[in-house]
Every structure is written in C-alpha cells, then in structure tokens.
Amino acid sequence: MKKSIAAFVFAALCISAFADYSFPGWKCKDPAKFTASIAEAKTLYHKSRDTVLLRLLQKPVDNFTDFCTLVDTTVDSFNDPDNAAEIKIGLKKQIPFCQRIWLADAWKFCQANPSIYDYYYVSHVANQIGMSDAQVYAWLVDHVLRMKICFPDIVSPAIDRIIDVGPTLSGVDVKSDLQKLNRKFSRFLLKDKAKWEPVIAKIRTTLETY
C-alpha cells in the first residue's frame, strides 16, 4: 500500500516532469490542445490523463461505471505495466474530483480503494458526497494521524478544517486530538522547518486557547 500511495502521489503532484510538456488544464475544451499535450507527454500518467480527457470531450460517457471502463482501456492501450494499476485508481479519483462529476460514485470508489487523494474529497466536497461535519472531523483526524507520507500543503488545510469544525461538535475532545497532531508533526520541523513551522504554529496556538 505504501508503494502504491507513493507512486500515485508522485504522479499526481508532478504537474510537468518535462519542460516541453504543458497540461491544457481541467477546464480546457479544445481537443487540439489535448492532442498536442499527448504527443508531448513522456509519462504514462500524463499520457493517460490527457487521453481520457480528450476522449471525454469527443464522446462523453453517461455514468461513473462507463468512465472507469474508459480509464482502464486508455491506460492499457499504452502497454506500460509500470504503475498502471495505481494510475487507474488515481485517475478514477482525480478526474471526477477536478471536473466535479460523479462525485458520489467516485467517493464510493475512494472508500473501496483508499489512498491519500481521498483527503481532497473530504476537505473540499464533503457536502456533495453526503458527509456531515462530525464525519468530516472524525475522518480528517483519523487519516491525518495515520498518514505515512506527509506533505505540509495537504496537512495544513486539514488542520484548518479540524480547528474550524471541532468546537462546533459535541462529545469531541478537540484538545486531545490537537495534542496528538502536535506530537505527530512536530518532528517534521527537523526535516523542513520553513514548510512545517506554520502548520505546527497553528496547532500550538489553538492548543493555548483550551
């Protein structure tokens, strides 16, 4: 699982690994731009993502099941087995999220195939996938504490949401949860103080209010 998550995170966060590649963007409706980006793409992730988006423009599908089939056939068409399974899972989460389509079905897929990307669903589209504030709080605290691969740009907004939602809930020990988060992430100050210091500061500052 750790290798699987790492492979997808690397693919998803590297917007362009090569200088001559340019992603047309999630809102692009110009097939010619995707055709050009596919020709420039060097990685299976970029090739597959842009090809799926191009095919959705050319022939839209009606539901998440058909979309998943499109992703599978597209990735397989490149005959590149390295990380193919991880990329299929990643695209089935990323494309619906970024284009705000089939979110409820995509969330069910996330639950069946958990990865770090699920955080974006919980933190940004909780209402659309039917999660209450209490469920969001519990999910974020649990998953952030269990993260094996930690990025400050993912952890920071999760902490913001925990801090905002926690005090509105009954039966939740926000102070205890923040203490656990402080213990978990303070060690990262030794690795990259500049990036992690703002995250730790907001946790510790909030703790002082309890």
GULO-974832 format. One line per field, with one value per residue: residue number from 1; residue in three letters; x negated, y, z of N, C-alpha, C in turn. Coordinates in nm, 4 decimals. Layout:
N
k c(NUM/...)
r c(ALA/...)
n.x c(X/...)
n.y c(Y/...)
n.z c(Z/...)
ca.x c(X/...)
ca.y c(Y/...)
ca.z c(Z/...)
c.x c(X/...)
c.y c(Y/...)
c.z c(Z/...)
REM end
This chain:
210
k c(1/2/3/4/5/6/7/8/9/10/11/12/13/14/15/16/17/18/19/20/21/22/23/24/25/26/27/28/29/30/31/32/33/34/35/36/37/38/39/40/41/42/43/44/45/46/47/48/49/50/51/52/53/54/55/56/57/58/59/60/61/62/63/64/65/66/67/68/69/70/71/72/73/74/75/76/77/78/79/80/81/82/83/84/85/86/87/88/89/90/91/92/93/94/95/96/97/98/99/100/101/102/103/104/105/106/107/108/109/110/111/112/113/114/115/116/117/118/119/120/121/122/123/124/125/126/127/128/129/130/131/132/133/134/135/136/137/138/139/140/141/142/143/144/145/146/147/148/149/150/151/152/153/154/155/156/157/158/159/160/161/162/163/164/165/166/167/168/169/170/171/172/173/174/175/176/177/178/179/180/181/182/183/184/185/186/187/188/189/190/191/192/193/194/195/196/197/198/199/200/201/202/203/204/205/206/207/208/209/210)
r c(MET/LYS/LYS/SER/ILE/ALA/ALA/PHE/VAL/PHE/ALA/ALA/LEU/CYS/ILE/SER/ALA/PHE/ALA/ASP/TYR/SER/PHE/PRO/GLY/TRP/LYS/CYS/LYS/ASP/PRO/ALA/LYS/PHE/THR/ALA/SER/ILE/ALA/GLU/ALA/LYS/THR/LEU/TYR/HIS/LYS/SER/ARG/ASP/THR/VAL/LEU/LEU/ARG/LEU/LEU/GLN/LYS/PRO/VAL/ASP/ASN/PHE/THR/ASP/PHE/CYS/THR/LEU/VAL/ASP/THR/THR/VAL/ASP/SER/PHE/ASN/ASP/PRO/ASP/ASN/ALA/ALA/GLU/ILE/LYS/ILE/GLY/LEU/LYS/LYS/GLN/ILE/PRO/PHE/CYS/GLN/ARG/ILE/TRP/LEU/ALA/ASP/ALA/TRP/LYS/PHE/CYS/GLN/ALA/ASN/PRO/SER/ILE/TYR/ASP/TYR/TYR/TYR/VAL/SER/HIS/VAL/ALA/ASN/GLN/ILE/GLY/MET/SER/ASP/ALA/GLN/VAL/TYR/ALA/TRP/LEU/VAL/ASP/HIS/VAL/LEU/ARG/MET/LYS/ILE/CYS/PHE/PRO/ASP/ILE/VAL/SER/PRO/ALA/ILE/ASP/ARG/ILE/ILE/ASP/VAL/GLY/PRO/THR/LEU/SER/GLY/VAL/ASP/VAL/LYS/SER/ASP/LEU/GLN/LYS/LEU/ASN/ARG/LYS/PHE/SER/ARG/PHE/LEU/LEU/LYS/ASP/LYS/ALA/LYS/TRP/GLU/PRO/VAL/ILE/ALA/LYS/ILE/ARG/THR/THR/LEU/GLU/THR/TYR)
n.x c(-0.0827/-0.1988/-0.3857/-0.2116/-0.0606/-0.2655/-0.3504/-0.1298/-0.1001/-0.3377/-0.2960/-0.0600/-0.1224/-0.3311/-0.3143/-0.4311/-0.6824/-0.8640/-1.0163/-0.9067/-0.6468/-0.3057/-0.0229/0.3083/0.5120/0.7803/1.0210/1.0150/1.1511/1.0706/0.9982/0.7699/0.5611/0.5300/0.4579/0.2091/0.0759/0.0713/-0.0979/-0.3339/-0.3700/-0.5556/-0.5278/-0.3394/-0.1265/-0.0679/-0.0129/0.2058/0.3986/0.4472/0.5364/0.7719/0.9226/0.9389/1.0880/1.3244/1.4138/1.4559/1.6379/1.8601/1.9246/2.1922/2.2042/2.0428/1.9483/1.9088/1.7186/1.5038/1.4423/1.3502/1.1185/0.9667/0.9302/0.7953/0.5512/0.4453/0.4020/0.1565/-0.0295/-0.2091/-0.3070/-0.4150/-0.3256/-0.0659/0.1735/0.1947/0.2168/0.4577/0.6392/0.5848/0.6620/0.9332/1.0207/0.9157/0.9983/1.2920/1.3074/1.1680/1.3169/1.5630/1.7656/1.9818/1.9418/2.0437/2.0444/1.7750/1.6677/1.7538/1.5955/1.3477/1.3640/1.3564/1.1089/0.8792/0.6641/0.4170/0.5270/0.7969/0.8399/0.8888/1.1518/1.2923/1.2181/1.2957/1.5358/1.7292/2.0040/2.1272/2.0797/2.2180/2.1317/2.1366/2.0500/1.9470/1.8671/1.6737/1.4834/1.4065/1.3040/1.0906/0.9192/0.8548/0.7361/0.5311/0.3680/0.2867/0.1396/-0.1217/-0.2829/-0.3645/-0.2688/-0.3110/-0.1371/0.0906/0.1538/0.1858/0.4341/0.6090/0.5745/0.6709/0.9441/1.0128/0.9702/1.1616/1.4085/1.4178/1.4800/1.7551/1.8818/2.0377/1.9285/1.6690/1.3237/1.1375/0.9004/0.7414/0.7131/0.5710/0.3353/0.2326/0.1899/-0.0004/-0.2151/-0.2667/-0.3406/-0.5352/-0.7923/-0.8635/-0.9643/-1.2331/-1.3112/-1.2195/-1.1948/-1.1016/-0.8765/-0.7105/-0.6782/-0.4656/-0.2416/-0.2693/-0.2634/0.0016/0.1387/0.0312/0.0898/0.3674/0.4066/0.3375/0.5624/0.7287)
n.y c(-0.1201/0.1223/0.1697/0.1916/0.4230/0.6112/0.6064/0.7088/0.9605/1.0824/1.0917/1.2440/1.4890/1.5927/1.8164/1.8790/1.6940/1.7408/1.9884/2.0474/1.9734/2.0598/2.0911/2.1153/2.1959/2.1663/2.2789/2.3034/2.2915/2.2367/2.0140/2.0002/2.1012/1.9065/1.6932/1.7811/1.7930/1.5263/1.4212/1.5361/1.4341/1.2434/1.0622/0.7807/0.8523/1.1246/1.0866/0.9097/1.0468/1.2827/1.1706/1.0409/1.2677/1.3925/1.2018/1.2104/1.4600/1.4202/1.2075/1.1973/1.0171/0.8537/0.7799/0.6836/0.4225/0.3620/0.5535/0.4573/0.2285/0.3468/0.4719/0.2453/0.1097/0.3037/0.3472/0.0885/0.0786/0.1878/0.0010/-0.0181/-0.1464/-0.0602/0.0828/0.1017/0.0056/0.1660/0.4170/0.3961/0.3794/0.6274/0.8154/0.7632/0.8796/1.1403/1.2763/1.2876/1.4416/1.6834/1.7776/1.7858/1.5817/1.2982/1.2653/1.1396/0.8657/0.8373/0.8830/0.6561/0.4742/0.5644/0.4947/0.2208/0.1877/0.3051/0.5925/0.8551/1.0591/1.0757/1.2587/1.5074/1.4917/1.4780/1.7184/1.9171/1.8617/1.7661/1.8056/1.7411/1.4703/1.3702/1.3891/1.4658/1.7376/1.6238/1.3733/1.4498/1.5720/1.3526/1.1779/1.3260/1.3700/1.1044/1.0044/1.1888/1.1516/0.8946/0.9103/0.8071/0.9170/1.2445/1.5692/1.9146/2.0927/1.9478/1.8620/2.1043/2.2481/2.0529/2.0583/2.3151/2.2767/2.0932/2.2490/2.4484/2.3101/2.1405/2.2749/2.3156/2.0812/1.8326/1.6246/1.5810/1.5664/1.8063/1.9263/1.7081/1.5758/1.7665/1.7723/1.5208/1.5522/1.7528/1.6188/1.4298/1.5781/1.7638/1.6635/1.6915/1.9395/1.9243/1.8280/1.9988/2.2971/2.5479/2.4929/2.3419/2.4820/2.6832/2.5137/2.3707/2.5856/2.6813/2.4702/2.4642/2.7222/2.7180/2.5224/2.6610/2.7987/2.6308)
n.z c(0.0000/0.0794/-0.1259/-0.3363/-0.2751/-0.2730/-0.5398/-0.6771/-0.5603/-0.6399/-0.9176/-0.9329/-0.8157/-0.9626/-1.1866/-1.4299/-1.5590/-1.7484/-1.9507/-2.2003/-2.1904/-2.1489/-1.9594/-2.0678/-1.8966/-1.6539/-1.7268/-1.9945/-2.3228/-2.5711/-2.8134/-2.9752/-2.8214/-2.6274/-2.7887/-2.8708/-2.6230/-2.5484/-2.7387/-2.6558/-2.4042/-2.1660/-1.9631/-1.8346/-1.6752/-1.7528/-2.0272/-2.0156/-1.8567/-2.0111/-2.2480/-2.1679/-2.0942/-2.3427/-2.4874/-2.3430/-2.4162/-2.6874/-2.6969/-2.4709/-2.1642/-1.9848/-1.7158/-1.4031/-1.4057/-1.6794/-1.7260/-1.5697/-1.7136/-1.9461/-1.8488/-1.7758/-2.0245/-2.1646/-2.0203/-2.0424/-2.3135/-2.3674/-2.3112/-2.0917/-1.8165/-1.5717/-1.2760/-1.3691/-1.2533/-1.0236/-1.1398/-1.2758/-1.0603/-0.9430/-1.1445/-1.1626/-0.9384/-0.9411/-1.1821/-1.1727/-0.9367/-0.9985/-1.2110/-1.1053/-1.1324/-1.1094/-0.8326/-0.5980/-0.6643/-0.7227/-0.4717/-0.3341/-0.4655/-0.3777/-0.1085/-0.1278/-0.2329/-0.0793/-0.0530/-0.0298/-0.1773/-0.1223/0.0707/-0.0525/-0.1382/0.1063/0.2270/0.0471/-0.0959/0.0774/0.1378/-0.1052/-0.1196/0.0838/0.3550/0.6994/0.9270/1.1592/1.0677/0.8825/1.0507/1.2163/1.0224/0.9122/1.1360/1.2043/0.9634/0.9091/1.1298/1.0793/0.8495/0.6380/0.4483/0.4390/0.3539/0.3855/0.2514/0.2250/0.4813/0.6227/0.5364/0.6256/0.9011/0.9444/0.8886/1.0874/1.3146/1.2727/1.2612/1.4849/1.7445/1.7172/1.7522/1.9574/2.2272/2.1423/2.1839/2.1281/2.2125/2.2972/2.0534/1.9059/2.0524/1.9942/1.7212/1.7274/1.8469/1.6497/1.4169/1.4891/1.4776/1.2143/1.1881/1.2129/0.9718/0.7683/0.8458/0.7539/0.5939/0.7605/0.9976/0.9988/1.0049/1.2456/1.4175/1.4019/1.5182/1.7795/1.8679/1.8721/2.0636/2.2925/2.3543/2.4826)
ca.x c(0.0000/-0.2841/-0.4393/-0.1001/-0.0307/-0.3787/-0.3527/-0.0259/-0.1296/-0.4420/-0.2365/0.0424/-0.1762/-0.4261/-0.2338/-0.5057/-0.8159/-0.9495/-0.9990/-0.8301/-0.5093/-0.2180/0.1120/0.4060/0.5953/0.9025/1.1366/0.9925/1.2491/1.0118/0.9358/0.6376/0.4622/0.5046/0.3832/0.0710/0.0158/0.0483/-0.2177/-0.4495/-0.3785/-0.6593/-0.4929/-0.2126/-0.0241/-0.0280/0.0479/0.3370/0.4918/0.4853/0.6135/0.9066/0.9911/0.9685/1.1973/1.4470/1.4583/1.5003/1.7540/1.8869/1.9905/2.3093/2.2004/1.9105/1.9065/1.8532/1.5963/1.3992/1.4046/1.2698/0.9868/0.8949/0.8900/0.6974/0.4216/0.3971/0.3658/0.0172/-0.1143/-0.3145/-0.2537/-0.4694/-0.2335/0.0618/0.2850/0.2041/0.2624/0.6017/0.7089/0.5688/0.7417/1.0756/1.0500/0.8742/1.0778/1.4224/1.2924/1.1272/1.4230/1.6869/1.8627/1.9981/1.8693/2.0927/1.9938/1.6293/1.6374/1.7691/1.4747/1.2414/1.3772/1.3161/0.9687/0.8278/0.5314/0.4041/0.6072/0.9320/0.8450/0.9458/1.2972/1.3433/1.1917/1.3492/1.6697/1.7967/2.1494/2.1706/2.0692/2.3061/2.0651/2.1689/1.9324/1.8925/1.7978/1.5546/1.3875/1.3556/1.2239/0.9655/0.8318/0.8080/0.6479/0.4105/0.2831/0.2350/0.0634/-0.2600/-0.3510/-0.3070/-0.3028/-0.2517/-0.0280/0.2096/0.1837/0.2249/0.5779/0.6815/0.5707/0.7644/1.0818/1.0280/0.9799/1.2870/1.5267/1.4145/1.5530/1.8996/1.9326/2.0486/1.8679/1.5402/1.2141/1.0521/0.7686/0.6689/0.6793/0.4652/0.2124/0.1823/0.1403/-0.1238/-0.3204/-0.2982/-0.4004/-0.6450/-0.9200/-0.8959/-1.0384/-1.3747/-1.3362/-1.1962/-1.1342/-1.0332/-0.7463/-0.6257/-0.6589/-0.3299/-0.1456/-0.2830/-0.2247/0.1483/0.1808/-0.0080/0.1630/0.5036/0.3996/0.3280/0.6967/0.8053)
ca.y c(0.0000/0.2403/0.1920/0.2336/0.5629/0.6926/0.6151/0.7998/1.0964/1.1351/1.1231/1.3470/1.6183/1.6422/1.8709/1.8557/1.6445/1.7750/2.1280/2.0656/1.9284/2.1589/2.0409/2.2148/2.2451/2.0900/2.3440/2.3124/2.2245/2.2358/1.8839/2.0163/2.1212/1.7762/1.6145/1.8290/1.7561/1.3813/1.3997/1.5834/1.3656/1.1422/0.9660/0.7098/0.9323/1.2374/1.0333/0.8510/1.1516/1.3712/1.0925/1.0254/1.3968/1.4130/1.1123/1.2610/1.5717/1.3679/1.1214/1.1927/0.8987/0.8922/0.7405/0.6547/0.2886/0.3741/0.6325/0.3675/0.1438/0.4321/0.4866/0.1175/0.0821/0.4057/0.3161/-0.0374/0.0971/0.2313/-0.1171/0.0175/-0.2012/0.0034/0.1738/0.1131/-0.0147/0.2847/0.5295/0.3752/0.4195/0.7712/0.8908/0.7443/0.9731/1.2767/1.3405/1.3291/1.5498/1.8090/1.8237/1.7861/1.4922/1.1655/1.2708/1.0397/0.7347/0.8394/0.8699/0.5137/0.4113/0.6015/0.4154/0.0833/0.1907/0.4220/0.6492/0.9904/1.1525/1.0847/1.3815/1.6186/1.4750/1.5114/1.8583/2.0137/1.8321/1.6839/1.8167/1.6703/1.3250/1.3332/1.3798/1.5686/1.7978/1.5265/1.2707/1.5128/1.5875/1.2214/1.1231/1.4014/1.3406/0.9661/0.9839/1.2706/1.0866/0.7689/0.9348/0.7612/1.0139/1.3710/1.6922/2.0268/2.1567/1.8655/1.8602/2.2366/2.2729/1.9559/2.1137/2.4290/2.2259/2.0341/2.3604/2.5205/2.2266/2.0767/2.3415/2.3161/1.9462/1.7867/1.4949/1.5708/1.6209/1.8736/1.9474/1.5818/1.5490/1.8603/1.7283/1.4079/1.6067/1.8255/1.5195/1.3628/1.6608/1.8477/1.6056/1.7336/2.0655/1.8915/1.7969/2.1175/2.3922/2.6566/2.4489/2.2840/2.5714/2.7405/2.4088/2.3454/2.7080/2.6915/2.3683/2.5048/2.8440/2.6772/2.4493/2.7588/2.8505/2.5286)
ca.z c(0.0000/0.0851/-0.2594/-0.4213/-0.2457/-0.3151/-0.6854/-0.7244/-0.5159/-0.7282/-1.0473/-0.9225/-0.7766/-1.0633/-1.2944/-1.5530/-1.5300/-1.8604/-1.9879/-2.3234/-2.1700/-2.0880/-1.9395/-2.1153/-1.7872/-1.6285/-1.7886/-2.1391/-2.4095/-2.7052/-2.8405/-3.0364/-2.7156/-2.5660/-2.8875/-2.8638/-2.4944/-2.5510/-2.8209/-2.5795/-2.2748/-2.1519/-1.8583/-1.8516/-1.6081/-1.8379/-2.1494/-1.9846/-1.8120/-2.1205/-2.3453/-2.1119/-2.1056/-2.4846/-2.5254/-2.2813/-2.4995/-2.8165/-2.6782/-2.3270/-2.1098/-1.9064/-1.5757/-1.3473/-1.4482/-1.8145/-1.7124/-1.5210/-1.8272/-2.0337/-1.7862/-1.7857/-2.1624/-2.2050/-1.9586/-2.1004/-2.4546/-2.3782/-2.2895/-1.9973/-1.6906/-1.4522/-1.2058/-1.4405/-1.1602/-0.9385/-1.2217/-1.2991/-0.9378/-0.9258/-1.2413/-1.1318/-0.8304/-0.9729/-1.2875/-1.1199/-0.8394/-1.0622/-1.3004/-1.0266/-1.1955/-1.0477/-0.7063/-0.5023/-0.7073/-0.7088/-0.3299/-0.3010/-0.5175/-0.2854/0.0135/-0.1592/-0.2746/-0.0074/-0.0777/0.0224/-0.2574/-0.0671/0.1514/-0.1283/-0.1358/0.2383/0.2618/-0.0499/-0.1496/0.1781/0.1240/-0.2260/-0.1018/0.1938/0.4847/0.7973/0.9902/1.2538/0.9898/0.8259/1.1598/1.2561/0.9114/0.8995/1.2497/1.1924/0.8490/0.9216/1.2290/1.0248/0.7269/0.6320/0.3623/0.4838/0.2835/0.4594/0.1791/0.2459/0.6239/0.6726/0.5269/0.7090/1.0362/0.9437/0.8957/1.2199/1.4090/1.2494/1.2851/1.6165/1.8531/1.6938/1.7729/2.0961/2.2527/2.0749/2.2627/2.0303/2.2719/2.2917/1.9132/1.8667/2.1180/1.9150/1.5947/1.7595/1.8670/1.5235/1.3127/1.5379/1.4360/1.0782/1.1957/1.1977/0.8313/0.6847/0.9385/0.6837/0.5453/0.8644/1.1107/1.0025/1.0410/1.3892/1.4885/1.4137/1.6143/1.9150/1.9027/1.9049/2.1927/2.4017/2.3837/2.5584)
c.x c(-0.0863/-0.3415/-0.3320/-0.0695/-0.1426/-0.3815/-0.2485/-0.0542/-0.2344/-0.3823/-0.1421/-0.0143/-0.2762/-0.3474/-0.3035/-0.6479/-0.9140/-0.9150/-0.9093/-0.6858/-0.4290/-0.0765/0.2130/0.4961/0.7258/1.0250/1.1245/1.0958/1.1985/0.9406/0.7947/0.5290/0.4288/0.4269/0.2359/0.0036/-0.0133/-0.0787/-0.3444/-0.4744/-0.4831/-0.6227/-0.3580/-0.0993/0.0255/0.0414/0.1906/0.4385/0.5403/0.5655/0.7560/0.9843/1.0270/1.0873/1.3297/1.5032/1.5195/1.6281/1.7815/1.9533/2.0973/2.2981/2.0594/1.8593/1.8431/1.7239/1.4803/1.3501/1.3162/1.1288/0.9049/0.8437/0.7850/0.5592/0.3619/0.3467/0.2205/-0.0829/-0.2352/-0.2693/-0.3047/-0.3730/-0.0972/0.1809/0.3054/0.2583/0.4116/0.6822/0.7026/0.6561/0.8915/1.1191/1.0275/0.9657/1.2184/1.4118/1.2639/1.2328/1.5601/1.7986/1.8636/1.9316/1.9140/2.0397/1.8420/1.5898/1.6530/1.6459/1.3561/1.2452/1.3340/1.1681/0.8991/0.6860/0.5307/0.4932/0.7480/0.9506/0.9140/1.0981/1.3547/1.3294/1.2606/1.4924/1.7503/1.9485/2.2013/2.1638/2.1411/2.2409/2.1057/2.0391/1.8657/1.8142/1.6682/1.4466/1.3237/1.2646/1.0890/0.8693/0.7721/0.7042/0.5205/0.3149/0.2192/0.1519/-0.0789/-0.3456/-0.2868/-0.3600/-0.2373/-0.1352/0.1000/0.2512/0.2397/0.3740/0.6618/0.6861/0.6672/0.9078/1.1092/1.0491/1.1134/1.4084/1.5326/1.4969/1.7049/1.9636/1.9386/1.9828/1.7350/1.4329/1.1110/0.9108/0.6837/0.6247/0.5657/0.3316/0.1492/0.1226/0.0088/-0.2403/-0.3621/-0.3815/-0.5171/-0.7805/-0.9611/-0.9663/-1.1879/-1.4111/-1.3226/-1.1206/-1.0521/-0.8924/-0.6527/-0.5971/-0.5197/-0.2232/-0.1485/-0.2364/-0.0738/0.2028/0.1530/0.0661/0.3059/0.5070/0.3979/0.4642/0.7800/0.7556)
c.y c(0.1254/0.2730/0.2442/0.3807/0.6525/0.7113/0.7133/0.9431/1.1600/1.1765/1.2414/1.4847/1.6756/1.6907/1.8549/1.8151/1.6853/1.9142/2.1458/2.0174/2.0367/2.1030/2.1478/2.2703/2.1686/2.1515/2.3538/2.2318/2.2136/2.1027/1.8958/2.0332/1.9904/1.6851/1.6524/1.7848/1.6069/1.3491/1.4386/1.5015/1.2542/1.0341/0.9007/0.7884/1.0454/1.1897/0.9859/0.9571/1.2361/1.2984/1.0698/1.1554/1.4282/1.3281/1.1536/1.3803/1.5205/1.2854/1.1060/1.0621/0.9431/0.8638/0.7009/0.5182/0.2927/0.4555/0.5439/0.2745/0.2210/0.4497/0.3590/0.0921/0.1815/0.3737/0.1899/-0.0189/0.1377/0.1186/-0.0878/-0.0262/-0.1339/0.1071/0.1875/0.1007/0.1076/0.4040/0.5163/0.4215/0.5705/0.8530/0.8784/0.8323/1.1171/1.3445/1.3781/1.4445/1.6826/1.8645/1.8247/1.7063/1.3577/1.1584/1.1635/0.9006/0.7273/0.8246/0.7253/0.4358/0.4419/0.5151/0.2708/0.0730/0.3096/0.4620/0.7912/1.0896/1.1714/1.2097/1.4953/1.6109/1.5225/1.6609/1.9583/1.9864/1.7452/1.6877/1.7370/1.5188/1.2792/1.3180/1.4957/1.6265/1.6991/1.4176/1.3249/1.5236/1.4536/1.1628/1.1935/1.3697/1.2016/0.9514/1.0675/1.2074/0.9595/0.7874/0.8821/0.8574/1.1493/1.4899/1.8087/2.0923/2.0738/1.8699/1.9937/2.2654/2.1737/2.0051/2.2319/2.3811/2.1652/2.1434/2.4337/2.4395/2.1743/2.1439/2.3415/2.1813/1.9111/1.6492/1.4731/1.6375/1.6820/1.8915/1.8218/1.5497/1.6402/1.8227/1.6122/1.4566/1.6815/1.7282/1.4542/1.4512/1.7488/1.7950/1.6501/1.8692/2.0422/1.8654/1.9191/2.2210/2.4987/2.6167/2.4034/2.3788/2.6363/2.6392/2.3854/2.4668/2.7168/2.5870/2.4163/2.6305/2.8096/2.6043/2.5451/2.8139/2.7521/2.5192)
c.z c(0.0000/-0.0520/-0.3528/-0.4014/-0.2966/-0.4652/-0.7355/-0.6833/-0.6058/-0.8612/-1.0386/-0.8925/-0.8757/-1.1844/-1.4277/-1.5197/-1.6389/-1.9110/-2.1091/-2.3097/-2.1005/-2.0805/-1.9824/-2.0051/-1.7759/-1.6963/-1.9410/-2.2168/-2.5527/-2.7301/-2.8965/-2.9305/-2.6448/-2.6615/-2.8826/-2.7339/-2.4878/-2.6296/-2.7447/-2.4533/-2.2763/-2.0498/-1.8875/-1.7882/-1.6975/-1.9654/-2.1228/-1.9460/-1.9292/-2.2269/-2.2968/-2.1260/-2.2506/-2.5273/-2.4626/-2.3588/-2.6302/-2.8054/-2.5289/-2.2858/-2.0108/-1.7574/-1.5332/-1.3914/-1.5866/-1.8131/-1.6669/-1.6314/-1.9237/-1.9784/-1.8032/-1.9265/-2.2113/-2.1492/-2.0210/-2.2429/-2.4732/-2.3503/-2.2013/-1.8579/-1.5642/-1.3969/-1.2733/-1.3450/-1.0718/-1.0152/-1.2527/-1.1787/-0.9208/-1.0182/-1.2142/-1.0147/-0.8747/-1.0742/-1.2383/-1.0207/-0.9083/-1.1565/-1.2335/-1.0957/-1.1222/-0.9110/-0.6068/-0.5373/-0.6923/-0.5625/-0.2829/-0.3486/-0.4264/-0.1601/-0.0075/-0.1947/-0.2094/-0.0474/-0.0239/-0.0534/-0.2005/0.0181/0.0774/-0.1312/-0.0022/0.2673/0.1697/-0.0964/-0.0529/0.1633/0.0056/-0.2115/0.0249/0.3296/0.5745/0.8543/1.0859/1.1807/0.9292/0.9334/1.1958/1.1487/0.9039/1.0133/1.2355/1.0815/0.8563/1.0226/1.1736/0.8981/0.7392/0.5495/0.3891/0.4042/0.3566/0.3867/0.1833/0.3927/0.6717/0.6577/0.6061/0.8529/1.0474/0.9626/1.0330/1.3247/1.3959/1.2935/1.4282/1.7246/1.8352/1.7248/1.9204/2.1090/2.1840/2.1595/2.1678/2.0856/2.2638/2.1490/1.8662/1.9306/2.0411/1.7830/1.6160/1.7762/1.7357/1.4304/1.3598/1.4920/1.2955/1.0750/1.1755/1.0518/0.7415/0.7672/0.8666/0.6409/0.6566/0.9811/1.1132/1.0438/1.1912/1.4695/1.5059/1.5119/1.7565/1.9600/1.9426/2.0380/2.3098/2.4408/2.4665/2.7021)
REM end
